[in-house]
Amino acid sequence: MQTYDLSQTFIKGFSQEELVLYTKDLCVWYGEKEAIHNVSLSFEQNKITSLIGPSGCGKSTYLRALNRMNDEIPSAKVTGEIYYQGVDVNYKNIDVYEMRKRIGMVFQRPNPFSKSIRENVTFALKQHGLKEKKLLDERVEKVLRQAALWEDVKDSLDKSALALSGGQQQRLCIARAVAMQPDVLLLDEPASALDPISTSKIEETLLDLKKNYSIIIVTHNMQQASRISDYTAFFYTGKVLEYDDTRKIFTRPKIKATEDYVSGHFG
Ligand SMILES: Nc1ncnc2c1ncn2[C@@H]1O[C@H](COP(=O)(O)OP(=O)(O)OP(=O)(O)O)[C@@H](O)[C@H]1O
């Protein structure tokens, strides 16, 4: 069967300002239950977008749809459009593995491999044929610096990643995702299990990473959304009720439900 090689399919002439990723009328069903309904959002290069909303409103489902992680859930069915750099992500013959290199993901719970810190970063690179030690070492240092972890671990690169603290493990997971040089980084509540200091380090890391990536983050932390994101989408019962500049969402939302949610007066 023919596979769809994303590297061959960029639409020429896109400027930095063009949209990296967008969805149009995206719906996701789990069996008979529709979890998100007609979600149309677009994401720009070098911007952070927060997805906020009450529990169960479909934020993670939406995020997972963006790099087809819902494929792993047998009951999930996706309709509508997802376009990444002009490529239809839902195209059935797409090379999903290749696409996930471009649209990387970091999960809520840090999930480093049970390997050394170095191998966590180099594992996928080696799988993709990068063998030269010097290049691997350079990439390890670069991404650990980008994830603000280098100073903590530079003398223990060959020690187990599982010996790191939760916050360090999560920064290692960010480094691991960044090592593949994606264009888009999806993060599902990456700091929810962390203490305030680790959370603030993750936020600094994300603000630094947005120079190179488009970042989409699910968060329940309103301060976090307002501190780090350029745009915010408010999800409610599977729909996006409001999407705007983060400053507007937090100071002059158009919809009462948004105002109630961001001010903590929901329900
Ligand atoms: N694997 C699944 N199978 C069946 N239903 C699911 C599955 N995952 C999520 N759902 C349902 O889809 C709806 C949306 O869930 P989702 O996890 O996307 O919401 P969320 O906004 O991310 O919630 P939270 O903030 O609590 O993480 C919920 O009703 C949930 O029960």
The ligand as an SDF file (V2000), in Angstrom:
LIG
                    3D

 31 33  0  0  0  0  0  0  0  0999 V2000
  -11.1390    6.5170   25.4640 N   0  0  0  0  0  0  0  0  0  0  0  0
  -12.3710    6.9940   25.6550 C   0  0  0  0  0  0  0  0  0  0  0  0
  -13.4520    6.2020   25.4740 N   0  0  0  0  0  0  0  0  0  0  0  0
  -14.7110    6.6670   25.6640 C   0  0  0  0  0  0  0  0  0  0  0  0
  -14.9870    7.9280   26.0500 N   0  0  0  0  0  0  0  0  0  0  0  0
  -13.9580    8.7560   26.2400 C   0  0  0  0  0  0  0  0  0  0  0  0
  -12.6030    8.3400   26.0590 C   0  0  0  0  0  0  0  0  0  0  0  0
  -11.7840    9.4030   26.3010 N   0  0  0  0  0  0  0  0  0  0  0  0
  -12.5980   10.4290   26.6450 C   0  0  0  0  0  0  0  0  0  0  0  0
  -13.8960   10.0450   26.5950 N   0  0  0  0  0  0  0  0  0  0  0  0
  -15.0680   10.8860   26.8900 C   0  0  0  0  0  0  0  0  0  0  0  0
  -15.0300   12.0040   26.0130 O   0  0  0  0  0  0  0  0  0  0  0  0
  -15.3980   13.1800   26.6860 C   0  0  0  0  0  0  0  0  0  0  0  0
  -14.2580   14.2010   26.5770 C   0  0  0  0  0  0  0  0  0  0  0  0
  -13.1430   13.7230   27.3190 O   0  0  0  0  0  0  0  0  0  0  0  0
  -11.7370   14.4460   27.3150 P   0  0  0  0  0  0  0  0  0  0  0  0
  -10.8030   13.6030   28.1050 O   0  0  0  0  0  0  0  0  0  0  0  0
  -11.3740   14.7910   25.9380 O   0  0  0  0  0  0  0  0  0  0  0  0
  -12.1020   15.7860   28.1000 O   0  0  0  0  0  0  0  0  0  0  0  0
  -11.1400   16.8430   28.7830 P   0  0  0  0  0  0  0  0  0  0  0  0
  -11.7690   18.1690   28.5740 O   0  0  0  0  0  0  0  0  0  0  0  0
   -9.7500   16.6680   28.3000 O   0  0  0  0  0  0  0  0  0  0  0  0
  -11.2340   16.4070   30.3070 O   0  0  0  0  0  0  0  0  0  0  0  0
  -10.1620   16.6210   31.5070 P   0  0  0  0  0  0  0  0  0  0  0  0
   -9.9880   18.0870   31.6470 O   0  0  0  0  0  0  0  0  0  0  0  0
  -10.8480   16.0040   32.6900 O   0  0  0  0  0  0  0  0  0  0  0  0
   -8.9110   15.8880   31.1260 O   0  0  0  0  0  0  0  0  0  0  0  0
  -15.7110   12.7880   28.1190 C   0  0  0  0  0  0  0  0  0  0  0  0
  -17.1080   12.5890   28.2360 O   0  0  0  0  0  0  0  0  0  0  0  0
  -14.9850   11.4750   28.2890 C   0  0  0  0  0  0  0  0  0  0  0  0
  -15.6190   10.6390   29.2200 O   0  0  0  0  0  0  0  0  0  0  0  0
  1  2  1  0
  2  3  1  0
  2  7  2  0
  3  4  2  0
  4  5  1  0
  5  6  2  0
  6  7  1  0
  6 10  1  0
  7  8  1  0
  8  9  2  0
  9 10  1  0
 10 11  1  0
 11 12  1  0
 11 30  1  0
 12 13  1  0
 13 14  1  0
 13 28  1  0
 14 15  1  0
 15 16  1  0
 16 17  2  0
 16 18  1  0
 16 19  1  0
 19 20  1  0
 20 21  2  0
 20 22  1  0
 20 23  1  0
 23 24  1  0
 24 25  2  0
 24 26  1  0
 24 27  1  0
 28 29  1  0
 28 30  1  0
 30 31  1  0
M  END
$$$$
